[in-house]
Amino acid sequence: MLQPLQSKIIAIFCYLIGIGLAIIGIYIGDTDNSPGAALIGFVLLLGFAWLGTRMLWRIHQRNNRPQ
């Protein structure tokens, strides 16, 4: 089992990966004039943001359980 700090770092990296992929997708969509690439980048951003949020929510729920 990961420590809470390690899990938070992984969740933050999920956000950063999603933002990076969205920037790359939007850049490729702009330079190649293909809106599909920008859409894929945006969908990846939403997916990684959802994954990071879910991970942080589970950490929060696990740490705030009544003993």
N, C-alpha and C positions, 0 to 999 in steps of 0.2 A: 504494500500500500504506500502511495506517495504521501509525503508530508504536506500539510496545507500550503506552505510557502512554495513548494515545488509545483503543486497543482495550480496555484495562482499564476506562476510564471508561465506554465504551459498554456493557460487560458489567455494570458496577455499575448503570447506568441501567436495564438490562433487569430486574435484580432489583427496583429501586425501582418501576418501572412495574408489574411483576407484583404486588408487595405492595399498591400503591395500587389496582389493579383488583380485587384480592381483597377489600380493605376496602370498596370501593364496592359490590361484588356482595353481600357479606354484609350490609351496611347496608340495601341495597334489599331483599334477601330477608327481613330482619327486619321492616322497616317495612311492606312490602307483603304479608307472610305468604306468600311464594312461595319454597319451597326450591330451585326451579330457578335463580333468580338467584344464590343463594348458591353453588350448585354450579358455575355458570358462572364466578363469581369465583374459586373455588378452582381450577378447571381452568386458568384464565388464569394464576394464580399459579404453578402447576406448570409450565406451558408456558414462561413467561418465565424461571423459575428454571433450567429445563433449557437454555434458549437461552444464558443468561449463563454457566452452568457450562461448556457446550460451547465458548463463545468463550474463556473463561479457560484451558481445557485446551489448546486449539489454540495460544494464545499461549505457554503453558508448554512445549509440545512444540517449537515453532519456536525458542524461545530456548535450549533445552537440547540441541540437536543437536550431535553431535560434529563438530568442524571438520576 
